Amino acid sequence: MSEAVLILGATSAIARATAAAFAARGNALYLASRDEEELRRIAADLRLRYGVEVHYGLFDAEATDTHEAFLKSVVTAMPNLSGMVLAFSYLGDQQAARDFSVGVKVIASNFTGAASILSHCANYFEPLQRGFIIGISSVAGDRGRQSNYVYGAAKGALSLYLQGLRNRLYASGVRVITIKPGFVDTAMTYGLPGLFLVASPQAIGERIVATLSKSADVVYLPWFWRYIMLIIKHIPEPIFKRMKL
Ligand SMILES: NC(=O)c1ccc[n+]([C@@H]2O[C@H](COP(=O)([O-])OP(=O)(O)OC[C@H]3O[C@@H](n4cnc5c(N)ncnc54)[C@H](OP(=O)(O)O)[C@@H]3O)[C@@H](O)[C@H]2O)c1
């Protein structure tokens, strides 16, 4: 039986491309998000195109009290689970910064919900002494900017969480990879002003799967975002605070 990969937020454009890249390698898949009808369509398409086993199920990042039972149902369906990709996200809008009742949803899905399911996955893989966890964070988490600092703060916290998890799981042989995409052409960025060097979800999905055959821990996608963010992170705060970013 081929090794199975759990994809959370599987209806996202980047997740679809990642799922297709895993399926092309022959991996079985468990797709999860809140939209069952769309999951059914994606699963049928992947089975047809790649001939792999694909299961799907409902998962809500914000419903943290359901996460333990959710992971148990995944493992029951796919006892050969070898890894997971955390791809769900809620960007929110400008209101998130002014109105905390909106901002809390951004934090709840991007960080609290992510930390919850990651902790269950880590507890599952750790005693098995194998497996991988790929967490999709964002370059937005590298430095706070006025245009999206609530989302950025949640992603920055996720990056730190993944870093700690990597440190914890290293001894057990479980690999933890942090992916930091720049701008990608998806529903999340559609119509946003100021986008540049926008990558296709297909290219990002393929690179995400390719990281498993490399030794990198933190991967910027495309690669040049590492250098863009290096520059942005080193702009002195007295200058940075005056910039319109
Ligand atoms: N697009 C970019 O430029 C960009 C840049 C940097 C990082 N990223 C990151 O890359 C990942 C994928 O991004 P994308 O642009 O492909 O996303 P997207 O198309 O906006 O999709 C996000 C997905 O998250 C799922 N989702 C939202 N809230 C959820 C919740 N509470 N529980 C479960 N699923 C939930 C939604 O699925 P359902 O509605 O089916 O539940 C949706 O399909 C995200 O982590 C994002 O932060 C994207």
PDBQT file of the ligand as one rigid body, heavy atoms in Angstrom, charges set to zero:
ROOT
HETATM    1  N1  LIG A 301      -1.681  32.951  -2.081  1.00  0.00    +0.000 N 
HETATM    2  C1  LIG A 301      -0.576  33.539  -1.622  1.00  0.00    +0.000 C 
HETATM    3  O1  LIG A 301      -0.054  34.531  -2.204  1.00  0.00    +0.000 OA
HETATM    4  C2  LIG A 301       0.100  33.024  -0.382  1.00  0.00    +0.000 A 
HETATM    5  C3  LIG A 301       1.267  33.654   0.041  1.00  0.00    +0.000 A 
HETATM    6  C4  LIG A 301       1.919  33.194   1.182  1.00  0.00    +0.000 A 
HETATM    7  C5  LIG A 301       1.397  32.120   1.882  1.00  0.00    +0.000 A 
HETATM    8  N2  LIG A 301       0.259  31.519   1.442  1.00  0.00    +0.000 N 
HETATM    9  C6  LIG A 301      -0.259  30.404   2.240  1.00  0.00    +0.000 C 
HETATM   10  O2  LIG A 301      -0.412  29.258   1.405  1.00  0.00    +0.000 OA
HETATM   11  C7  LIG A 301      -1.497  28.470   1.899  1.00  0.00    +0.000 C 
HETATM   12  C8  LIG A 301      -2.478  28.216   0.777  1.00  0.00    +0.000 C 
HETATM   13  O3  LIG A 301      -2.869  29.483   0.255  1.00  0.00    +0.000 OA
HETATM   14  P1  LIG A 301      -3.890  29.684  -0.947  1.00  0.00    +0.000 P 
HETATM   15  O4  LIG A 301      -3.689  31.056  -1.461  1.00  0.00    +0.000 OA
HETATM   16  O5  LIG A 301      -3.792  28.501  -1.848  1.00  0.00    +0.000 OA
HETATM   17  O6  LIG A 301      -5.247  29.618  -0.124  1.00  0.00    +0.000 OA
HETATM   18  P2  LIG A 301      -6.724  29.914  -0.594  1.00  0.00    +0.000 P 
HETATM   19  O7  LIG A 301      -6.898  29.556  -2.031  1.00  0.00    +0.000 OA
HETATM   20  O8  LIG A 301      -7.118  31.255  -0.086  1.00  0.00    +0.000 OA
HETATM   21  O9  LIG A 301      -7.471  28.808   0.279  1.00  0.00    +0.000 OA
HETATM   22  C9  LIG A 301      -7.408  28.772   1.661  1.00  0.00    +0.000 C 
HETATM   23  C10 LIG A 301      -8.111  27.497   2.062  1.00  0.00    +0.000 C 
HETATM   24  O10 LIG A 301      -8.150  27.406   3.473  1.00  0.00    +0.000 OA
HETATM   25  C11 LIG A 301      -9.318  26.715   3.803  1.00  0.00    +0.000 C 
HETATM   26  N3  LIG A 301      -9.777  27.226   5.093  1.00  0.00    +0.000 N 
HETATM   27  C12 LIG A 301     -10.008  28.499   5.455  1.00  0.00    +0.000 A 
HETATM   28  N4  LIG A 301     -10.419  28.544   6.736  1.00  0.00    +0.000 NA
HETATM   29  C13 LIG A 301     -10.436  27.253   7.157  1.00  0.00    +0.000 A 
HETATM   30  C14 LIG A 301     -10.789  26.649   8.381  1.00  0.00    +0.000 A 
HETATM   31  N5  LIG A 301     -11.221  27.357   9.427  1.00  0.00    +0.000 N 
HETATM   32  N6  LIG A 301     -10.680  25.324   8.491  1.00  0.00    +0.000 NA
HETATM   33  C15 LIG A 301     -10.278  24.564   7.440  1.00  0.00    +0.000 A 
HETATM   34  N7  LIG A 301      -9.937  25.076   6.232  1.00  0.00    +0.000 NA
HETATM   35  C16 LIG A 301     -10.032  26.412   6.121  1.00  0.00    +0.000 A 
HETATM   36  C17 LIG A 301     -10.366  27.016   2.734  1.00  0.00    +0.000 C 
HETATM   37  O11 LIG A 301     -11.017  25.818   2.419  1.00  0.00    +0.000 OA
HETATM   38  P3  LIG A 301     -12.587  25.555   2.704  1.00  0.00    +0.000 P 
HETATM   39  O12 LIG A 301     -13.311  26.821   2.435  1.00  0.00    +0.000 OA
HETATM   40  O13 LIG A 301     -12.889  24.430   1.750  1.00  0.00    +0.000 OA
HETATM   41  O14 LIG A 301     -12.637  25.125   4.138  1.00  0.00    +0.000 OA
HETATM   42  C18 LIG A 301      -9.531  27.470   1.546  1.00  0.00    +0.000 C 
HETATM   43  O15 LIG A 301      -9.591  26.550   0.474  1.00  0.00    +0.000 OA
HETATM   44  C19 LIG A 301      -2.098  29.238   3.069  1.00  0.00    +0.000 C 
HETATM   45  O16 LIG A 301      -1.561  28.765   4.279  1.00  0.00    +0.000 OA
HETATM   46  C20 LIG A 301      -1.619  30.658   2.837  1.00  0.00    +0.000 C 
HETATM   47  O17 LIG A 301      -1.533  31.405   4.026  1.00  0.00    +0.000 OA
HETATM   48  C21 LIG A 301      -0.417  31.943   0.335  1.00  0.00    +0.000 A 
ENDROOT
TORSDOF 0
